[in-house]
Amino acid sequence: MTEAWRPGDDDERRGATGPVRVRVPAKVNLHLGVGPLRRDGYHELNTVYHAISIYDELTARRGDTLTLTMEGEGTGELALDDSNLVIRAAHALAGYAGVMPHARLHLRKQIPLAGGLAGGSADAAATLVACDALWGTGLSRDELAGIAADLGSDVPFLIHGGTALGTGRGEAISPVLARPTSWHWVVAIADGGLSTPQAYRELDRLRETGAAGPALGSTDALLGALRQRDPRVLARTLGNDLQDAALSLRPSLATTLKAGEAAGALAGIVSGSGPTCVFLTADAADAERVAAELAAAEVCRQVRTAHGPVHGARIT
Ligand code: ATP
């Protein structure tokens, strides 16, 4: 796994004087195995995260108080108060490091809201990295990951990026050995979001009534496929236990998945808790072809191409 960021020594001591701009990717789950519900209300997960080239960007400047401005995807639906993961992340870091949470933050969102691409978690990860540099708190990667895990299960991965195994409730990250290959994706962004807690509740309901498909097995086949360079092999190993739940809550996603495969994708899955669907393609040119055909089929709000793995939250 690569370093998420590495400030200069001066930055670590004094903090940055100019603006700190951090770019953070969206994630997809190549394998999302959902285990039993734990006593703390979370499900035990066995997942392989993969960071793709759809980005949010957070800029942090020095300020006398903590302020946030936003533009882009879904920001009209987001409050600027403590319910915003950017504000929560800034407070969490300041509290941990014993500094005042003073900064002028600006968020540019391209990752769709409640899309199953972990956009909110990405923004929290970007905030931790940006404010750590702005304030010169110079935390170790492990310390940042600890704060990240308290903010959300996907946040530690979005600091690291790349492709990584996630266990526990998804917050325990370990690197995946893979050949340096880029995989090419088509991303079908739906109208409106799906609530992650609702998707988990629906999976529990489907399992209780025997209506859920068999749970995914181990990640071995997927991890083996990642060590090869053949997207056809990888395509056969993608899987998501939450897919049945997402399809039950949003039946129209079945049409989107069929349309992507009819357009020539090697495989399509719902990303995380949905409703975004992602399609693996043979190469970059194929991704463009599939994307054009999928857009013409008018089965989703927006179609984008992306590649992965990419770095986690990084100062640009
Ligand atoms: P995940 O896959 O991590 O469960 P998601 O991709 O489905 O999440 P997100 O875009 O991360 O969805 O948003 C989940 C919820 O988090 C939103 O509905 C919103 O209420 C809340 N939220 C708080 N702050 C943010 C933020 N900065 N960006 C996006 N969502 C945020």
Boltz pocket constraint, residues with backbone or C-beta under 6 A from the ligand:
constraints:
  - pocket:
      binder: B
      contacts: [[A, 78], [A, 83], [A, 84], [A, 85], [A, 86], [A, 111], [A, 112], [A, 113], [A, 114], [A, 115], [A, 116], [A, 117], [A, 118], [A, 119], [A, 120], [A, 121], [A, 123], [A, 124], [A, 154], [A, 193], [A, 194], [A, 195], [A, 196], [A, 272], [A, 273], [A, 274]]
      max_distance: 6.0
